[in-house]
């Protein structure tokens, strides 16, 4: 999509799989819709040869089979990404599963052909009110009132939402977001009752997520609230929603570098998620292409982390943790000489000392500085023993034993491999190496 001309249908075949796999991911959804907009030259009406195909979606909506709607909608939108009926149907399906940001994104597209469409604005208003975005909901009801002069429902809802903004009450903020005819009827009854007795209102207890969503809507420049909301999404593995929140924070804060760093961290998590999925495919079917994909994704992740950590190391030259992380990525990329000064500094960090020394030892060994490398491995053993980090101790002893043997320091090699086998008899090839070293020493 970054090239001047490309095959929109071919791109669609990939993006549709992303949207189907993660219907809540607004980053996937944004790219999916953007590609279709380009395919139709942003004409806001889609293909002239659109013969429908919306019947199955209508049936799924009638049965409230929201999962089926989510499956059918992406391909149905291929012919017209501004098709109001399909967009409203998939928005309702998203609401059923609590995919609020995706719901709003579909509704945003539904407003494009006619921003004054009363039915779509009513749908948007109800959705916005439900997640606490009262100002935007009022704007939608205002458009309904302008289009349908004197609309009683619009005027009543504008008044109710103005009150809701003031006292924090909203009859639409219901934890159960699954649409149904019964619930819609219940809501109408509540609205009628509220109109007759405006002082009798039922307060809804908001979740922490809902509180934060309302807080950022009311105070768009509060970066810390965006951070907390993004952290909630990350904890629930909604990385797309977290990125969406932080992009809003970035726009509101004028490109705050702390927000950029959070977005970079989310991108790292996404790439790690891609690797995990690719590794699952390898476990299920270990063909060469699947294994190559894992390698490529890991290389891509390392390249991205290198770019990010380079910038942060320049920004925070005294941050030893950043120096350590950058040194590790440089080592993975094979830039051993560049990694050495980073890891040398990072070894001063008590919490990472053993790890940094192992990494530094490998870089020194790769650059044929064998004596210095062995010294690092031995120091790493001491640090790992002191912190009782058994896994690091095993790695450091293995490296010490193997390199010491290579340098014909068989006494040190036997010492560390013996200790390693005592910790873990099945660790790599430690036991056979130890037997070989003992044999050499015995012959000597």
C-alpha positions, -999 to 999 in steps of 0.1 A, spaced: 0 0 0 30 23 3 37 21 -35 21 44 -60 2 16 -78 -6 -18 -65 -32 -46 -68 -60 -36 -44 -77 -70 -47 -45 -88 -38 -40 -66 -8 -76 -71 2 -70 -109 3 -45 -104 30 -62 -77 50 -95 -95 51 -78 -124 69 -64 -99 95 -98 -85 101 -114 -119 103 -88 -131 127 -90 -101 151 -123 -82 146 -115 -58 174 -82 -46 160 -88 -11 147 -53 -9 131 -62 -39 109 -96 -24 102 -82 10 93 -59 -5 67 -86 -28 54 -110 1 48 -83 24 34 -74 -2 8 -111 -4 -3 -114 34 -4 -84 35 -28 -98 6 -48 -130 27 -55 -111 60 -58 -129 73 -27 -161 77 -47 -183 70 -16 -206 47 -36 -184 17 -44 -187 -4 -76 -214 3 -102 -216 -35 -106 -226 -42 -71 -252 -69 -73 -258 -73 -36 -249 -104 -18 -262 -89 15 -290 -114 19 -270 -138 42 -260 -108 64 -296 -98 68 -305 -133 78 -277 -134 103 -288 -101 118 -324 -113 121 -312 -143 140 -287 -122 161 -259 -145 148 -233 -118 154 -204 -141 148 -217 -149 114 -221 -112 106 -184 -106 115 -174 -134 91 -196 -122 62 -192 -84 64 -155 -79 52 -161 -96 19 -195 -79 15 -178 -45 19 -154 -53 -10 -179 -40 -36 -188 -10 -15 -170 0 17 -196 27 23 -226 3 22 -247 16 50 -267 -15 57 -237 -37 59 -217 -12 80 -245 -9 105 -249 -46 107 -212 -52 114 -212 -23 139 -240 -40 158 -221 -73 157 -190 -55 172 -212 -40 199 -224 -75 208 -189 -86 215 -178 -53 231 -155 -42 202 -164 -6 208 -137 11 188 -142 -11 158 -180 -5 161 -174 33 159 -150 29 130 -176 10 109 -202 36 118 -179 64 108 -178 49 73 -216 46 73 -218 84 77 -195 92 48 -221 89 19 -246 112 38 -233 128 71 -269 140 78 -285 105 75 -309 105 105 -309 67 109 -272 64 109 -267 94 132 -292 78 156 -273 46 156 -240 65 162 -255 85 190 -267 54 209 -233 37 204 -213 68 215 -235 74 246 -231 38 256 -193 42 259 -195 76 275 -187 98 246 -215 122 254 -204 153 234 -201 133 202 -234 116 209 -251 150 214 -236 161 180 -252 131 163 -286 137 180 -283 173 169 -279 162 133 -310 140 137 -330 170 150 -318 192 121 -327 166 95 -361 157 111 -373 190 123 -387 188 159 -378 151 164 -390 144 199 -366 115 205 -336 136 195 -346 165 217 -352 143 246 -319 125 242 -300 157 239 -315 168 272 -308 135 289 -272 134 277 -266 170 289 -278 158 323 -257 126 320 -226 147 313 -232 167 345 -242 139 370 -225 109 354 -257 90 347 -264 72 314 -290 46 308 -270 34 278 -239 25 298 -250 -11 303 -223 -38 308 -243 -62 286 -237 -48 251 -255 -76 232 -282 -60 210 -316 -76 210 -352 -66 203 -360 -72 240 -333 -49 252 -342 -22 227 -378 -24 239 -366 -22 275 -345 9 267 -375 26 250 -396 19 281 -369 34 303 -367 64 281 -404 70 282 -404 65 320 -375 90 323 -394 115 302 -424 113 326 -402 113 357 -370 131 349 -358 130 386 -361 92 389 -328 79 373 -309 47 378 -272 52 383 -250 27 364 -218 16 380 -190 21 354 -161 -2 349 -126 13 352 -123 11 314 -155 30 310 -145 56 335 -112 62 317 -129 64 283 -152 91 297 -123 109 313 -103 112 281 -134 123 262 -139 151 288 -102 160 291 -85 150 258 -51 164 268 -46 143 300 -19 120 287 -16 99 319 -53 89 316 -46 77 280 -17 57 293 -39 40 320 -66 32 294 -40 18 270 -25 -4 297 -60 -19 304 -63 -27 267 -28 -43 267 -36 -64 297 -67 -77 279 -45 -83 248 -64 -57 228 -33 -42 211 -52 -25 183 -74 -6 208 -43 3 229 -27 17 197 -58 36 188 -59 52 223 -23 62 221 -26 77 186 -54 99 200 -31 108 229 -3 117 204 -26 139 184 -39 156 216 -4 161 231 13 174 199 34 143 195 46 138 231 77 116 229 65 95 259 34 86 239 56 77 209 76 54 231 44 37 243 33 32 207 67 18 199 63 -7 228 29 -18 214 45 -23 180 70 -46 196 43 -65 213 25 -69 179 55 -82 162 61 -107 191 25 -118 187 31 -124 150 61 -145 158 41 -165 183 14 -172 157 40 -182 131 57 -205 157 24 -222 163 21 -228 126 55 -244 126 45 -266 155 15 -277 136 31 -281 103 69 -277 102 73 -270 65 102 -249 52 81 -218 44 66 -216 79 101 -219 94 115 -193 71 86 -169 81 95 -173 117 132 -164 109 121 -134 89 97 -121 115 124 -124 142 148 -105 120 122 -78 114 115 -75 152 152 -72 159 157 -45 133 127 -26 147 140 -29 182 174 -17 171 159 15 156 138 22 187 166 14 212 191 35 193 169 65 196 163 59 233 200 54 240 207 88 224 178 103 244 188 86 277 226 81 276 228 72 313 200 46 312 219 14 316 188 -8 310 184 8 276 222 2 270 217 -34 279 187 -39 256 205 -22 227 236 -43 232 216 -75 231 199 -65 198 232 -55 183 246 -89 193 216 -106 177 222 -87 145 259 -97 145 272 -62 153 295 -76 180 320 -47 181 292 -21 184 276 -42 211 307 -45 233 308 -9 247 270 -10 254 272 -43 273 303 -32 291 283 -2 305 253 -24 311 274 -48 333 274 -20 359 237 -25 363 233 -49 393 200 -63 381 214 -72 347 250 -79 356 251 -116 351 231 -114 319 251 -85 305 284 -104 312 272 -135 293 262 -113 263 295 -94 265 314 -126 267 298 -139 235 306 -107 217 342 -109 228 344 -145 219 330 -138 184 357 -111 179 384 -136 190 391 -119 223 390 -153 241 408 -145 274 385 -115 280 355 -136 270 364 -163 295 368 -136 322 333 -123 315 318 -158 317 335 -165 350 323 -132 364 288 -140 352 289 -173 371 298 -154 403 270 -128 398 244 -156 390 254 -175 421 251 -144 442 216 -136 428 205 -173 429 196 -171 392 199 -208 384 192 -206 346 218 -179 341 242 -198 362 238 -229 340 243 -208 308 274 -190 323 289 -223 335 283 -240 302 300 -211 283 329 -210 308 334 -248 305 333 -249 267 356 -219 262 380 -230 289 383 -264 272 389 -246 239 418 -227 256 431 -260 270 423 -248 306 409 -282 314 409 -277 352 385 -247 348 365 -265 322 360 -296 344 351 -274 374 323 -256 357 309 -285 337 309 -306 368 289 -279 386 266 -276 356 259 -313 354 251 -313 392 225 -286 385 211 -301 354 224 -335 341 206 -331 308 218 -296 300 227 -295 263 258 -317 257 275 -308 291 277 -344 303 295 -358 271 319 -328 271 327 -334 308 335 -370 301 358 -360 273 376 -335 294 381 -360 322 395 -385 297 419 -359 284 430 -350 319 434 -386 329 456 -393 299 476 -362 306 
